Amino acid sequence: MKRMIFPALAALSAILFSSCIGTAPVRDSVRRYLPAPPSAPVEVIAGAPSVGLREVTLPGYLDSSRIALRLSPGEVAYSDFNLWAQPLDKAVIGTVGRQLRARIGADRVDVYPWTPGVPHVVEVRLQFDCFEGDSSGAVRASGRCVISGSARTVIAPFDYSEKWDGKNYASLAAALGEILDRLAADLLAKAGGV
């Protein structure tokens, strides 16, 4: 019996040891980004209404973890090594929500699904036609804000542009974040009239 236990233990040890080979961390060449503006003080807006962010709609070609780059009006390329850190619609609504909270207070901004007990004077839907950089270094976001209040609904178009260096995807993500910061500020100005 002793003769059988030793070979069995030796075989088990060899299996366990071999399963550990190759488990060392592998360097990941993939970079992941969020469209977040650089940390900077924002202008606090007094008297702005409380806001409920309902949804963000992006074009279908942006429904990918890979960052899209516009090559021509009819051609889009996707990077295999530069990815969004989370689904882009969630990243956009999260960034706009943070920028709104910085301007009017965390207790006055809610993101869908709604938090029970948080009132909304206005409800906002963001519908993007484009949200991208191109190979020449231009960055563009356009679409419309649908702002609904108790008395009326306003559809406010937007079209923003920025620049990036055309190579460093971190600068593209930062430029898109800057656009979202400007969108948040403009959205509050428009929501005040609803």
C-alpha positions in Angstrom: 0.0 0.0 0.0 2.8 2.4 0.8 4.3 1.8 -2.6 1.1 3.1 -4.3 0.8 6.3 -2.1 4.2 7.7 -2.9 3.7 7.6 -6.8 0.2 9.0 -6.4 1.5 11.9 -4.3 4.4 12.5 -6.7 2.0 12.6 -9.6 -0.4 14.9 -7.8 2.5 17.2 -6.9 3.7 17.3 -10.5 0.2 18.2 -11.7 -0.2 21.0 -9.1 3.3 22.4 -9.9 2.7 22.3 -13.6 -0.6 24.1 -13.2 1.2 27.0 -11.6 3.6 27.4 -14.5 2.4 30.2 -16.7 0.2 31.9 -14.1 2.6 34.9 -13.7 1.0 38.2 -14.6 1.2 39.0 -18.3 1.8 42.5 -19.4 -1.4 43.8 -21.0 -0.7 46.1 -24.0 -4.4 47.2 -24.1 -5.1 50.6 -22.7 -8.6 51.5 -21.3 -10.0 55.0 -21.1 -12.9 57.0 -19.8 -14.2 60.3 -21.4 -13.4 62.4 -18.3 -12.4 66.0 -18.3 -9.3 67.0 -16.4 -9.8 67.9 -12.8 -10.5 71.5 -12.6 -12.8 73.8 -10.7 -16.2 74.3 -12.3 -18.5 77.2 -12.2 -21.2 76.6 -9.6 -24.6 77.6 -10.9 -27.0 79.0 -8.4 -30.8 78.5 -8.9 -30.5 75.7 -11.4 -33.3 73.1 -11.2 -32.8 69.6 -10.0 -32.0 67.2 -12.8 -32.9 63.6 -13.6 -30.7 62.1 -16.3 -32.9 59.6 -18.1 -30.7 58.2 -20.8 -27.9 58.6 -23.3 -28.4 57.3 -26.9 -25.3 56.8 -29.1 -25.1 55.8 -32.7 -24.9 52.0 -33.1 -21.3 52.1 -34.5 -20.2 53.3 -31.0 -21.7 50.2 -29.3 -18.2 48.6 -28.9 -15.6 48.6 -26.2 -13.0 49.5 -28.9 -12.6 53.2 -29.5 -13.8 54.3 -32.9 -11.8 56.7 -35.1 -13.4 58.4 -38.1 -11.2 58.0 -41.2 -13.5 59.6 -43.7 -17.3 60.5 -43.8 -18.1 56.9 -44.6 -15.3 55.0 -42.9 -14.7 54.2 -39.2 -11.8 52.2 -37.8 -11.7 50.5 -34.4 -8.6 50.3 -32.2 -7.8 46.8 -30.9 -5.5 48.2 -28.2 -7.4 51.3 -27.1 -10.7 50.5 -25.4 -13.4 52.2 -23.4 -13.1 51.2 -19.7 -16.9 50.6 -19.6 -19.8 50.7 -22.1 -19.6 54.2 -23.7 -23.3 55.1 -22.9 -22.7 54.5 -19.2 -19.4 56.4 -19.3 -21.1 59.4 -20.9 -24.0 59.5 -18.6 -21.7 59.0 -15.6 -19.4 61.9 -16.7 -22.3 64.3 -17.4 -23.8 63.3 -14.0 -20.5 64.1 -12.2 -20.1 67.4 -13.9 -23.7 68.4 -13.1 -23.3 67.4 -9.5 -20.1 69.6 -9.3 -22.2 72.5 -10.5 -25.5 72.2 -8.6 -24.8 69.6 -5.8 -25.0 65.8 -5.5 -28.5 66.0 -3.9 -30.0 67.7 -7.0 -28.8 65.3 -9.7 -30.1 61.8 -10.2 -29.2 59.2 -12.9 -31.7 56.6 -14.1 -32.7 54.2 -12.5 -34.0 56.8 -10.1 -33.1 57.0 -6.5 -36.3 56.9 -4.4 -37.1 60.3 -2.8 -34.9 62.4 -5.1 -37.2 64.9 -6.9 -36.5 66.1 -10.5 -37.7 69.4 -11.8 -36.4 68.5 -15.2 -35.7 65.2 -16.9 -33.0 65.0 -19.6 -32.3 62.6 -22.5 -29.1 63.0 -24.5 -29.2 61.8 -28.1 -25.8 61.8 -29.9 -25.4 61.7 -33.6 -21.6 61.5 -33.3 -19.1 61.3 -30.4 -15.6 60.7 -31.9 -12.2 61.8 -33.0 -10.8 61.6 -36.5 -7.4 60.8 -37.9 -6.7 64.5 -38.5 -6.9 65.4 -34.8 -10.5 66.8 -34.8 -12.9 65.7 -32.1 -16.7 66.2 -32.5 -19.9 65.5 -30.6 -23.3 66.5 -31.9 -26.9 65.7 -31.2 -29.7 67.0 -29.1 -30.8 67.4 -25.4 -34.4 66.6 -24.8 -35.3 68.5 -21.6 -38.7 67.9 -20.1 -40.1 70.0 -17.3 -43.6 70.3 -15.8 -44.7 72.9 -18.4 -43.0 71.9 -21.6 -40.3 69.9 -23.4 -37.4 71.6 -25.2 -35.3 70.0 -27.8 -31.9 71.7 -27.8 -29.4 70.8 -30.5 -25.6 70.8 -29.6 -22.5 70.6 -31.7 -19.1 70.8 -30.0 -15.6 70.4 -31.3 -12.1 70.0 -29.7 -8.7 68.8 -30.8 -6.5 65.8 -30.0 -3.0 65.0 -31.1 -4.1 62.2 -33.5 -2.0 59.5 -31.8 -2.4 59.5 -28.0 -5.8 58.0 -27.2 -5.6 59.5 -23.7 -5.8 62.9 -25.3 -8.8 61.8 -27.3 -10.6 60.6 -24.2 -9.7 63.9 -22.4 -11.0 66.0 -25.3 -14.3 64.0 -25.3 -14.5 64.6 -21.6 -14.0 68.3 -22.1 -16.9 68.3 -24.5 -19.1 66.5 -21.9 -18.1 69.1 -19.4 -19.3 71.9 -21.7 -22.4 70.0 -22.5 -23.2 69.7 -18.8 -22.8 73.5 -18.3 -24.9 74.3 -21.3 -27.6 71.8 -20.3 -28.1 73.5 -17.0 -28.4 76.9 -18.7 -31.1 75.5 -21.0 -32.9 73.5 -18.2 -33.4 76.7 -16.3 -35.8 77.9 -18.9 -38.0 74.8 -18.9 
